[in-house]
């Protein structure tokens, strides 16, 4: 088995078009290009969504947790490309989304993503979000890889 790859924030910004406040992954580790990866998001009270979701009980929106899983998946499939950053990854569908526990300021989210299948640039992934080894959310999602 070859050595697993890592992407710091600079590499992530090279590969993804997202920027603050919508860049939702701080680091990606254990990358097996085109197969699986683990994204990391350190959730802070300063996140722009907390004042409105919910002011007296801040909770990270579930759709943003799924978006962070998708961003981790995009890194996973692009990092091995000969021309990184030349592709865009677009959501196509989300299935079987389950939100088991809330994510709050101070949590360190880990997104475990795995490619289930790929056909003609359409990839189906399984994603799971953990805090301290406890499953907080999961989903199956499909994305299309398109040359920019």
Secondary structure, 3 states (H helix, E strand, C coil): CCCCEEECHHHHHHHCCCCCCCCCCCEEEEEECCCEEEEEEECCCCCCCHHHCCCCCCCCCHHHHHHHHHHHHHHHHHCCCCCCCCEEEEEEEEEEEEECCCCCCCCEEEEEEEEEEEECCEEEEEEEEEECCEEEEEEEEEEEEEEC
